[in-house]
Amino acid sequence: MFSPCNRYLLLDPIEEEDKEETSILLPEDYKEPARHGAAKVMGKSLDCTIGIELGDTVVYPTNTIENISFNKKEYYLILENFVLGVINED
């Protein structure tokens, strides 16, 4: 189990659905980098002050996420102040 510290949130990124096809020829495996991403909050540091609960879906700039590889596992972290908003699916 990974426990974030120093105001970090542990995220489970949500894969974005494929977009419509374009009329420009690109390699088949090319994906345009997304400017923003969404992720489910899986853990948070004890010193987080943002009102986010485990299981919430947050939106963040994709260039602010940190990827950690340890013991063949991937962890995705972001500082709480990079959260742009929370998605409510009610």
C-alpha atoms as a printed R data frame, in Angstrom:
   type eleno elety resid chain resno       x      y       z
1  ATOM     1    CA   MET     A     1   0.000  0.000   0.000
2  ATOM     2    CA   PHE     A     2   1.290  3.439  -0.931
3  ATOM     3    CA   SER     A     3   0.493  6.323   1.421
4  ATOM     4    CA   PRO     A     4   1.005  9.837   0.015
5  ATOM     5    CA   CYS     A     5   2.688 12.560   2.112
6  ATOM     6    CA   ASN     A     6   3.277 16.329   1.853
7  ATOM     7    CA   ARG     A     7  -0.158 17.343   0.497
8  ATOM     8    CA   TYR     A     8  -0.104 14.762  -2.318
9  ATOM     9    CA   LEU     A     9  -3.110 12.835  -3.607
10 ATOM    10    CA   LEU     A    10  -2.831  9.263  -4.905
11 ATOM    11    CA   LEU     A    11  -4.796  8.966  -8.154
12 ATOM    12    CA   ASP     A    12  -6.167  6.300 -10.462
13 ATOM    13    CA   PRO     A    13  -6.271  8.058 -13.865
14 ATOM    14    CA   ILE     A    14  -9.385  7.588 -15.992
15 ATOM    15    CA   GLU     A    15  -8.660  6.728 -19.611
16 ATOM    16    CA   GLU     A    16 -10.221  9.160 -22.065
17 ATOM    17    CA   GLU     A    17 -12.429  7.800 -24.825
18 ATOM    18    CA   ASP     A    18 -11.103  7.988 -28.385
19 ATOM    19    CA   LYS     A    19 -11.984 11.144 -30.264
20 ATOM    20    CA   GLU     A    20 -13.463 11.393 -33.744
21 ATOM    21    CA   GLU     A    21 -11.274 10.619 -36.719
22 ATOM    22    CA   THR     A    22  -9.533 13.502 -38.447
23 ATOM    23    CA   SER     A    23  -8.901 14.101 -42.123
24 ATOM    24    CA   ILE     A    24  -5.162 14.489 -41.460
25 ATOM    25    CA   LEU     A    25  -3.051 11.375 -41.906
26 ATOM    26    CA   LEU     A    26  -1.345 10.375 -38.667
27 ATOM    27    CA   PRO     A    27   0.266  7.141 -37.504
28 ATOM    28    CA   GLU     A    28  -2.331  4.676 -36.202
29 ATOM    29    CA   ASP     A    29  -0.889  4.672 -32.680
30 ATOM    30    CA   TYR     A    30  -0.650  8.482 -32.434
31 ATOM    31    CA   LYS     A    31  -2.633 10.047 -29.618
32 ATOM    32    CA   GLU     A    32  -2.841 13.790 -29.153
33 ATOM    33    CA   PRO     A    33  -1.691 14.632 -25.627
34 ATOM    34    CA   ALA     A    34  -4.589 15.760 -23.490
35 ATOM    35    CA   ARG     A    35  -4.224 19.069 -21.704
36 ATOM    36    CA   HIS     A    36  -6.370 17.977 -18.749
37 ATOM    37    CA   GLY     A    37  -7.088 14.627 -17.193
38 ATOM    38    CA   ALA     A    38  -9.522 13.104 -14.739
39 ATOM    39    CA   ALA     A    39  -8.757 10.601 -12.012
40 ATOM    40    CA   LYS     A    40 -10.300  8.897  -9.027
41 ATOM    41    CA   VAL     A    41  -8.765  9.783  -5.654
42 ATOM    42    CA   MET     A    42  -7.411  6.598  -4.078
43 ATOM    43    CA   GLY     A    43  -5.527  8.145  -1.165
44 ATOM    44    CA   LYS     A    44  -4.531 11.477   0.313
45 ATOM    45    CA   SER     A    45  -1.930 12.825   2.650
46 ATOM    46    CA   LEU     A    46  -2.989 13.515   6.232
47 ATOM    47    CA   ASP     A    47  -2.004 17.187   5.821
48 ATOM    48    CA   CYS     A    48  -4.273 17.834   2.801
49 ATOM    49    CA   THR     A    49  -6.559 20.805   3.344
50 ATOM    50    CA   ILE     A    50  -8.653 20.499   0.180
51 ATOM    51    CA   GLY     A    51 -12.172 19.136   0.689
52 ATOM    52    CA   ILE     A    52 -11.761 15.958  -1.350
53 ATOM    53    CA   GLU     A    53 -12.790 12.498  -0.221
54 ATOM    54    CA   LEU     A    54 -11.536  9.085  -1.338
55 ATOM    55    CA   GLY     A    55 -13.450  7.999  -4.430
56 ATOM    56    CA   ASP     A    56 -14.015 11.546  -5.726
57 ATOM    57    CA   THR     A    57 -13.178 12.244  -9.368
58 ATOM    58    CA   VAL     A    58 -10.874 15.220  -9.849
59 ATOM    59    CA   VAL     A    59  -9.681 17.183 -12.892
60 ATOM    60    CA   TYR     A    60  -6.033 18.274 -13.169
61 ATOM    61    CA   PRO     A    61  -3.500 19.542 -15.741
62 ATOM    62    CA   THR     A    62  -1.793 16.465 -17.202
63 ATOM    63    CA   ASN     A    63   1.657 18.020 -16.992
64 ATOM    64    CA   THR     A    64   1.449 18.103 -13.171
65 ATOM    65    CA   ILE     A    65   0.978 14.385 -12.494
66 ATOM    66    CA   GLU     A    66   3.919 12.412 -11.137
67 ATOM    67    CA   ASN     A    67   4.372  8.755 -12.050
68 ATOM    68    CA   ILE     A    68   6.286  6.523  -9.627
69 ATOM    69    CA   SER     A    69   7.288  2.952 -10.512
70 ATOM    70    CA   PHE     A    70   8.158  0.725  -7.563
71 ATOM    71    CA   ASN     A    71   8.125 -3.084  -7.251
72 ATOM    72    CA   LYS     A    72   6.429 -3.436 -10.658
73 ATOM    73    CA   LYS     A    73   3.562 -1.150  -9.578
74 ATOM    74    CA   GLU     A    74   2.652  2.284 -10.907
75 ATOM    75    CA   TYR     A    75   1.556  5.129  -8.630
76 ATOM    76    CA   TYR     A    76   0.182  8.452  -9.850
77 ATOM    77    CA   LEU     A    77   0.454 11.476  -7.576
78 ATOM    78    CA   ILE     A    78  -0.502 15.130  -7.755
79 ATOM    79    CA   LEU     A    79  -0.194 18.004  -5.317
80 ATOM    80    CA   GLU     A    80  -3.551 19.084  -3.926
81 ATOM    81    CA   ASN     A    81  -3.151 22.640  -5.253
82 ATOM    82    CA   PHE     A    82  -3.104 21.351  -8.869
83 ATOM    83    CA   VAL     A    83  -6.660 20.028  -8.586
84 ATOM    84    CA   LEU     A    84  -8.845 22.182 -10.835
85 ATOM    85    CA   GLY     A    85 -12.182 20.762  -9.749
86 ATOM    86    CA   VAL     A    86 -14.270 17.788  -8.696
87 ATOM    87    CA   ILE     A    87 -16.694 15.982 -11.025
88 ATOM    88    CA   ASN     A    88 -20.014 15.022  -9.486
89 ATOM    89    CA   GLU     A    89 -21.911 12.417 -11.467
90 ATOM    90    CA   ASP     A    90 -25.259 12.845  -9.705
